Amino acid sequence: MKKGLIFVISAPSGAGKTTVTSGFLKNRSDFTVSVSATTRQPRAGEKNGEHYFFHTQDEFKKLIRKGEFLEYARVLDNYYGTPKKPLIKSTEEGKNVIMDVDIQGAKNLKKKLKDKCVTIFIIPPSLEELEKRLRLRSTENEESLKKRLDKAGHEISFAKQFDKIIINDKLEDAVQQSINAVSQFLKS
């Protein structure tokens, strides 16, 4: 049986990785979704086990010590990680997996998984547009917003290390480009 591939969509915060991934999944029901773990508080409408596995800092650190993550990182003031067992099980069963993670996580997954992993980087059309999107989200105070924007400028400098770059100017176009990119990698 042919093993599945892992498609990692990454972007600076607010650039649209979760929205593009959701749009992709509406068109490709043949993919399994990898649900990440985090210590951040759930946003409105997010459900444990569906959007993220939400943990306390202590719970997350225990999972790290037990080797339960394929990769993990501390981002700003929270931990994020990729649970190992469900991801490996899916690919061993021949299923393709899609996931959205931060840039650091994407780089770590590519380093560990090499050709079993395809990385796609979503960038906003400009930092000004990114700031506008983050402000509309209304989840950041001014200090946090500044941290995210500074971090985004740094993260965008890593775009060329990814297998595919997509500019999220219009959501429908970005979703279609992600579908096309995945199809291209599945054929090769």
N, C-alpha and C positions, 0 to 999 in steps of 0.2 A: 504494500500500500504506500502510495506517495504521501509524504508528510506535508502538512500545511505550512503556509508562510505566515509571518507576522508582519502586518503593516502598521507602522507607528506614525501617527500624525502628531506633529508638534508645532508650537507657535508661541510667540510671546503672549502673556496674559491679555485677553481682550481681542486678539486677532481673529478669533473665530474657529479654533480647532474643534471645540465641542459641537458647534453648530454645523460645521462642514462634515464632521463625522456622523452626526445625526442625519443629515441630508443624504450622505453616502448610503447609510444603512436602509433608508427608505427605498433605495433603488437596488440594493444588493442584499437580499435576505439570506443569501447563502453564506454569510460571514457570521462568525461568533464574535462577541464583544468581550474584551478583557476589561474587567472592572478594577480600577485602582483603589488603593487604600490611602487614607489621609487622616491627619489629626486636626484639620481645620473644621470649623463649624459648618454644618449643612446650610446651604443657601435656600431661599424660599422654593418649595416644590421638590427639592432633592430628597431621595429616599435611600436609606441604608441598604446596601446590597445591589441597588439598581444603578445609581449614579456613582457612588463610591462606597467603600466599606469604611465607615467612620469609627475611629478609635481615639481613646485618650492617648496622651503622650506616653504614659507608662505601658499601656497595652501594646502600642506600636513598638516600643523599645524591646519588649519581651519577644515579639514576633521577629525582630531583627536578630536577637540573640539566638533564637531557634532556627535561623536560616530560612525563614518562610518567604523571603522576597528574592525575586530575580534581580531586582535593582531597587534602590531607594535613595532618597536625597532629602535634605532639609532645604526647603525653599521659603525664603523670608522667615516667618516664625513657625512654620508647620512642616511636618514630615509628609512625604508622598512616596508610595511604593507600588511595585507590581507583584502581586501574589504569584508565586512560582507554580504551584501545583495545577491550578485550572488552565493556565496558559500552556504548559508542557503537555498536559492531557489532551487538550484540543488539537494541538499540532500533531501529536502522535497518532490521533485518530484520523488524520488527513484533513482536518478543518482549517480553513484560513481564518486568521484572527485580525481584527482591527482594534486599535486602541489609540487613545489620545493621552499623551504625557508631556511634561515640560521638556525643554531642550536638553537639560542635563540627563534626564532619564532616557531620552531617545539616544543620546550619544553612548550611554552605558549599555543599553540594550544592543545597539549595533556592534559595539566592541565585543560583547559576550556572544552574540548570536550570529554575527558575520553575515553570510549569504542567506541565512534563514529569516532575515529581517530586512524589510524595505522601509526606509525613512522618507517621510514627506513633510516638508516645512511650509507652513502657511504664514505669509507675511501680510501686514496691512498695506494699503497703497501709500501710506505716509504715517509718520509719528503723530502728526496732527489729527489724522483720522482715528488713530488708535486712542489718543487721549479723549476724543469725542465719544468713542464707544465705551471706554471705561467710565466716563462721567455719566453716560446714559444708564449704565448698569447699576449705578448708585450703591455699590458695595464697598467703596473705598473712602476713607477720609483723605484730606489733602496730603498728609505725610505718606500714607500708604500709596496713594496715586503717584506721587513723585518717585517713590522707590520702584514701583512697577514700570514707569516710563523710562527711568534710568536703566533698569535691568533689560527692558525691551531693546533699547538701542544697542546694548552689549550683545544680547542674544542674536539679533539680526546679523551680526558679524559672522556667525557660525553657519549661516544658511547654505553656503557652498559645500559644506561637509555632508549635506543631505542628498539622498538619491534623486529627489524631485522637489522643486520649489513652485509653489502656487501663490499668486497674489490674490488676496481676497478683497477685491474691489466690489464685485457684485456676487452675492451669495450663490445664486443659481450657476454662474459661470465657475466659481470655485468648486462647487460640488461636482459639476460635470468634469472638470479637469481632474479631480481626485478619482472619479470613476474611470476615466481614460487612462490615468497613470497606473492604477491597479491592474486594469485589463492588460496593459502593455507588459507589466512585470509578470503576470500570470502566464502570458504566452511565451516569454523568453526562458 
